[in-house]
Amino acid sequence: MSFARDLPIFRLQFYLTASYPCSYLSDRQARSQVAAPGSLIDTGVYSELVRLGFRRSGQHVYRPRCDTCRACIAARVPVAEFTPNRAQRRCQTRNADLELRLLPLVFDESHYRLYRRYQSARHPGGGMDQDDRAQFKGFLLQSQVDSVLAEFSLAGEVVMVALVDKLLDGLSAVYTFFDPDLHKRSLGAFGVLTQIRLAREIGLPYVYLGYWIGACGKMAYKRDYRPLEGLIDGRWQKLEVT
């Protein structure tokens, strides 16, 4: 069995960051466990890391490892068990006129302009609203794994882009940005519903949605995709969310 130790996942090292202000709960400090080196993290390795609760931002692969808080719970939707509710069915109908293209991770000026509009409207003062093109590329267009950009257009104009990783057992929703003026379309919800549909079509059992944080309003939308599973004490199990 010694050959197993030569596999990339066993050659990874994990280190803890210093404490920093939590992005989700304003009264707390956070720490992350980071996997390195990134050059060893291909699709197979990353798939296993995601099952262990890791996520990625650009080429940084991490999971929360806070000293006194366990609020972040990795969450996923079991595709075969998901049935859209009435609001989600209306959302699908409302956005049936959008055109979807799956694109490689290549810079597109229209994507960047949409990203800046989204950040300025939804996350002003958070820092990302000032991202230049190099920062945009580093965040969204750098990947060691199997990734695509899901581009949604309305009458030829790009209105939403979702960065999606294809894992061995599912799709991972990395980041989505959209036209903030089209709030009546519920584009974020439609993006998640589309990824669930795509996972079903290609026979993948899960869509990973990042972290569920019950006390964080920004994460509340994830409770709408049921049944929702969470990684608790090392085991994926159904989350009872209200």
N, C-alpha and C positions, 0 to 999 in steps of 0.2 A: 504493500500500500504506500510505500515511500514516494512513488511517482506522483501521488495526489498533491504533495507539498510543492511540486513544481508548477501546478496550475496557477494561473494569474491571480485568482481570488485569494489563495493562500499566501501570495507574495505581497499582498497589500499591507500597508501600515495605516494605523488609525491614530489620530491625535486630537486632543481637545483644544478648542480655541480659548482665548481669554474671555471673560464675561463682557457682554455688550448689552445695550438697552434692547429689550424685546420689541419686535416689530408689531406684535399682535396684542399684548397685554401691557399697557403703558406703565404699570406699577412694578414691573418685574425685570430682572436681569436674565439673559439667556446665555447659553453656551452651545456649541455644536461639536459633534464628532465628525471629522473629515477623513475621507478615504484617499490615500495617495500611494503611488503616483498615478495621475490621470491616464498616463500612457498605457497602463495595464487594464483600464476599464473599458472593455468593448461591450457589445450588446449582451453577450451571455453573462459576463460578470455583473454588469449593471442590472440585469434582470434579477439576479439573485440578491443583489443589494437592495433593490426596491422591495422585494419580498421581506427583507429585514427592516424595512422602514426608512430607507434612504431616499433622497431626492437629489436633483441636480439643479444648479444655477450656472449656466455656461458650462465650463468644464470642471466646476467645483461640485463634488459629490459629498453630501453631508446628511446627518440626521440630528434632531435636537438631543442634547445631553445636558440638561440644566441641573443645577445642584439640588434644588428643592422643589422643582415644578415638573409635573408630568402631564401638562394640559394638552400638548400636541399629540394627537393620535393619527398615525398613518391610516388613510381611508381608501377604500376601493368599492366599486359597484360590480357585483356578480351579474354579468350581462344576461345570462339565460333567465334569471329571476326577475329582471327589471321590466316593469310595465309602466308606460308613461301615464301620469294622472291627467285630469281634464285640462288643467292649465298648461301642462307640457304638450298635450295634443294640440291645443290652440296655438301654442308657440310654433309648433312644427308647421301648421297650416299657414300661419302668418308669414313665415319665412320660406315658403315653398318656392318663391320667385328668385331666391338667391342661387347663384351659380357657384359650385364648389370645384376648386382645383387643388390637387396635391402636388406641391412643388419642392424641389431641393432647397437646401439652405444657402440661397444666393441672395445678395443684397438687392433690394428693390426700393427705389426712392419713394414710391407711393406707400409702401409699407412703413418706411421710416417716418414720413409725414403723419400718417395715421397714428402711429405709436406716440409721437410727440403730442398730438391733439388729445389722445386718450389720457396720457399721463397728466397733462395740464388740467384736464377737466376732472379726472377721477382721483388723482393723487398729487394735488398741488403742494409744493413745498417739501415733498418727500425725497427730493434729489434726483429721482429718475426722470422728472419732467424737464431736467436740464441735460439729459444724455445726448452726447454728440453721436455722430455716425460710428465712430470707433467703439464707443461704449455699447451702442445698439448691436453692432456686429458681435462683440464679445459676449453679450448676454444671450442673444437669440440665434446666432449663426455659427457658433462654435460647438461642435459635438463630436464625441468619440463613438457614439452609438448610432443606431438606425433611426434617423429623425426626418420628419417632413414638416413643411409649412402647409397648413390647411387654409387656403385663401378663399374667402367668400366675397362675391361681387354682386352688386345690384345695378342693372342697366350699364354694365361695363365699368363701374366704379367700385374699388375695393372698400368694403365696409367692415371686414373683420379678418383677422389673421390669428391662427392658433398654432403654436409650436407643439408637436406631438412626437413622442418617442414610441417606437414599436419594440416591445419587449417579447420575450419568448412566451409569456403567458398573458399578454394584454397590451393595451395602449396606456401610455402615461401622459396625462394632460400637464404639460410643463408650464405654459403661459399663454394667455389669450388677451388680445387688445382689439377694440372695436370703435366704431363711430359713436361718440358720446351723445350725438344729437338724435340718434335713432333709439332712444330709450324705450319707446313703446313696443319695439320689436323683441325685447328681451334677448338680445344677441348672445350674451354670455350663456344663458340657458340653452339656446339653440346650439351653441358650440359644443356643450357637453352632450346634448342629445345626439348630435351628429357623430361624435366620437363613440358613443355607445352603439349606434347603428353600424358604424364602420367595423368595430370590433366584432359584432355579431356576424357581419357579412364575411369576414375573413377567418372566422372560427376561433377567435381569441376570447378566453373566458372572463377577463376583467378589464375594467377601466380604472386606473389609479388616479385619484383626485388630489393627491397631496395630503395635507394635514387637516384634520377636523379639530377645532378648538371651540368647545361649547360656549365659552364666555366671550368669544370674539364675534362681533356682528358681521365682520367681513367674511367670515366662514359660514354664516348661517345658511347660505344657498345650498350647501352640500347635503343638508338634511332632506332636501326634496328628491333625492335620487335614492329610492329605496327598493330593495333592502340595501343598507349601507353596512359594509364590514369594516371593522377597525382592528389594528394590531395592538393587542393588549396582553402584557406579560408574555410576549413572544408567540402569541397564538392569534390567528385571524378569527374573529367572531363577529356575530351580528351586533350592531350598535343600536341601542334603544335611544333614539334622538327625538325630541319634540320641538 
